[in-house]
């Protein structure tokens, strides 16, 4: 899942070298934290959060294949 979020984020931003993705496990869920440059934050979130919601939907669909719960946080 970490690689999926990283590929999506790097394709959206102007500074792909500043994209950082970390994956941790809490309780029964996997938490993926996405950090980008402050100037690229709007591109990752999108108008009214549409792009962020789309990223979460894609990750959720990929995780449902393995019966896992994945949470994507944009920091």
Backbone as JSON, one array per atom type, in Angstrom:
{
  "sequence": "XXXXXXXXXXXXXXXXXXXXXXXXXXXXXXXXXXXXXXXXXXXXXXXXXXXXXXXXXXXXXXXXXXXXXXXXXXX",
  "N": [[0.82, -1.2, 0.0], [1.98, 1.19, 0.71], [3.73, 1.8, -1.39], [1.92, 2.25, -3.45], [0.55, 4.61, -2.65], [2.72, 6.32, -2.67], [3.49, 6.38, -5.38], [1.2, 7.53, -6.58], [1.13, 10.04, -5.27], [3.6, 11.19, -6.03], [3.19, 11.54, -8.73], [1.42, 13.62, -8.77], [2.53, 15.96, -7.64], [4.77, 18.91, -7.75], [7.3, 18.74, -6.68], [8.59, 15.93, -6.52], [10.66, 14.69, -5.13], [10.39, 15.41, -2.5], [8.38, 13.97, -1.39], [7.2, 11.96, 1.17], [6.45, 8.86, 2.53], [5.12, 7.02, 5.13], [4.54, 3.98, 6.86], [2.64, 2.54, 9.35], [1.49, 0.29, 11.91], [-1.44, 0.18, 13.71], [-3.37, -1.1, 16.24], [-5.81, -2.86, 14.65], [-5.49, -1.82, 12.17], [-3.78, -0.41, 9.33], [-1.82, 2.42, 9.12], [-1.14, 4.94, 6.9], [0.98, 7.53, 6.36], [1.24, 10.51, 4.61], [3.5, 12.83, 3.49], [4.13, 15.94, 2.04], [5.7, 18.64, 0.19], [5.09, 21.95, 1.44], [4.15, 23.7, -0.57], [2.99, 21.97, -2.36], [0.81, 20.92, -1.12], [-1.88, 21.66, -1.65], [-2.3, 20.51, -4.14], [-2.33, 17.82, -3.6], [-4.47, 17.55, -1.87], [-6.65, 18.82, -3.19], [-9.58, 20.47, -4.65], [-12.07, 21.0, -2.32], [-11.26, 18.66, -1.11], [-11.3, 16.56, -2.91], [-9.31, 15.11, -4.37], [-7.8, 13.97, -2.33], [-9.76, 12.34, -1.24], [-10.16, 10.62, -3.38], [-7.67, 9.34, -3.52], [-7.75, 7.96, -1.07], [-9.92, 6.27, -1.61], [-8.94, 4.63, -3.69], [-6.83, 3.32, -2.35], [-8.27, 2.04, -0.35], [-9.82, 0.28, -1.88], [-7.8, -1.34, -2.94], [-6.85, -2.43, -0.57], [-9.02, -3.85, 0.35], [-8.99, -6.13, -1.09], [-7.2, -7.73, 0.23], [-8.43, -8.01, 2.62], [-7.89, -6.02, 4.58], [-7.63, -3.15, 6.77], [-7.02, 0.09, 5.92], [-5.75, 3.28, 6.58], [-5.39, 6.48, 5.32], [-3.46, 9.23, 5.93], [-2.93, 12.64, 5.47], [-0.28, 14.64, 6.07]],
  "CA": [[0.0, 0.0, 0.0], [2.88, 2.34, 0.81], [4.24, 2.1, -2.72], [0.8, 2.77, -4.23], [0.36, 6.01, -2.25], [3.9, 7.06, -3.09], [3.43, 6.58, -6.84], [0.13, 8.48, -6.85], [1.52, 11.36, -4.78], [4.7, 11.72, -6.83], [2.69, 11.95, -10.04], [0.6, 14.82, -8.61], [3.22, 17.13, -7.1], [5.87, 19.52, -8.5], [8.56, 18.34, -6.04], [8.43, 14.52, -6.13], [11.72, 14.25, -4.22], [10.02, 15.76, -1.13], [7.27, 13.12, -0.96], [7.59, 10.95, 2.16], [5.34, 8.0, 2.92], [5.47, 6.09, 6.2], [3.49, 3.01, 7.12], [2.67, 1.99, 10.69], [0.33, -0.54, 12.25], [-2.09, 0.51, 14.98], [-4.48, -2.01, 16.51], [-6.08, -3.77, 13.52], [-5.44, -1.03, 10.94], [-2.51, 0.11, 8.86], [-1.9, 3.86, 8.92], [-0.16, 5.43, 5.94], [1.12, 8.98, 6.47], [1.8, 11.11, 3.41], [4.03, 14.18, 3.71], [4.6, 16.58, 0.81], [6.16, 20.02, 0.39], [3.95, 22.84, 1.71], [3.63, 24.27, -1.82], [2.25, 20.92, -3.08], [-0.29, 20.42, -0.29], [-3.15, 21.88, -2.34], [-2.42, 19.58, -5.26], [-2.62, 16.49, -3.05], [-5.8, 17.59, -1.26], [-7.61, 19.13, -4.23], [-10.71, 21.3, -4.28], [-13.01, 20.35, -1.4], [-10.73, 17.37, -0.7], [-11.66, 15.5, -3.86], [-8.16, 14.27, -4.73], [-7.49, 13.19, -1.14], [-10.8, 11.32, -1.14], [-9.9, 9.65, -4.45], [-6.51, 8.53, -3.09], [-8.23, 7.05, -0.03], [-10.78, 5.27, -2.24], [-8.1, 3.68, -4.41], [-6.12, 2.52, -1.36], [-9.27, 1.2, 0.31], [-10.17, -0.79, -2.82], [-6.66, -2.26, -3.0], [-6.74, -3.11, 0.72], [-10.15, -4.76, 0.55], [-8.6, -7.38, -1.72], [-6.49, -8.52, 1.24], [-9.22, -7.91, 3.86], [-7.16, -5.19, 5.53], [-8.14, -1.8, 6.95], [-5.93, 1.02, 5.71], [-6.11, 4.68, 6.77], [-4.41, 7.38, 4.7], [-3.43, 10.56, 6.55], [-2.06, 13.62, 4.79], [0.29, 15.46, 7.14]],
  "C": [[0.86, 1.26, 0.0], [3.36, 2.77, -0.57], [3.15, 2.72, -3.6], [0.58, 4.26, -3.92], [1.52, 6.86, -2.74], [3.88, 7.36, -4.59], [2.36, 7.61, -7.2], [0.56, 9.89, -6.47], [2.61, 11.97, -5.65], [4.24, 12.17, -8.21], [1.88, 13.25, -9.97], [1.4, 16.09, -8.32], [4.31, 17.66, -8.04], [7.23, 19.1, -7.97], [8.45, 16.88, -5.59], [9.51, 14.01, -5.19], [11.4, 14.57, -2.77], [8.85, 14.93, -0.61], [7.82, 12.06, 0.0], [6.35, 10.17, 2.57], [5.83, 7.04, 4.0], [4.26, 5.21, 6.5], [3.67, 2.44, 8.52], [1.41, 1.18, 10.93], [-0.16, -0.17, 13.63], [-3.31, -0.38, 15.13], [-4.67, -2.97, 15.32], [-6.0, -3.05, 12.18], [-4.01, -0.62, 10.6], [-2.69, 1.59, 8.56], [-0.77, 4.29, 7.99], [-0.17, 6.95, 6.02], [1.84, 9.5, 5.23], [2.23, 12.54, 3.72], [4.54, 14.7, 2.38], [5.08, 17.98, 1.16], [4.94, 20.91, 0.62], [3.34, 23.45, 0.44], [2.79, 23.26, -2.62], [1.04, 20.41, -2.31], [-1.64, 20.55, -0.99], [-3.37, 20.91, -3.48], [-2.78, 18.18, -4.78], [-4.03, 16.44, -2.46], [-6.88, 17.86, -2.3], [-8.74, 20.01, -3.72], [-11.71, 20.48, -3.47], [-12.57, 18.93, -1.04], [-10.99, 16.24, -1.67], [-10.5, 14.57, -4.2], [-7.78, 13.4, -3.54], [-8.5, 12.05, -0.98], [-10.59, 10.22, -2.18], [-8.72, 8.75, -4.09], [-6.95, 7.52, -2.05], [-9.1, 5.94, -0.62], [-9.97, 4.2, -2.97], [-7.38, 2.75, -3.44], [-7.08, 1.56, -0.65], [-9.66, 0.03, -0.58], [-9.04, -1.81, -2.91], [-6.53, -3.06, -1.71], [-7.87, -4.11, 0.93], [-9.88, -6.12, -0.11], [-7.94, -8.32, -0.72], [-7.22, -8.53, 2.58], [-8.47, -7.16, 4.95], [-7.84, -3.83, 5.64], [-6.95, -0.85, 6.85], [-6.46, 2.45, 5.83], [-5.0, 5.53, 6.18], [-4.55, 8.75, 5.35], [-2.47, 11.45, 5.79], [-1.6, 14.61, 5.85], [0.9, 16.72, 6.56]]
}
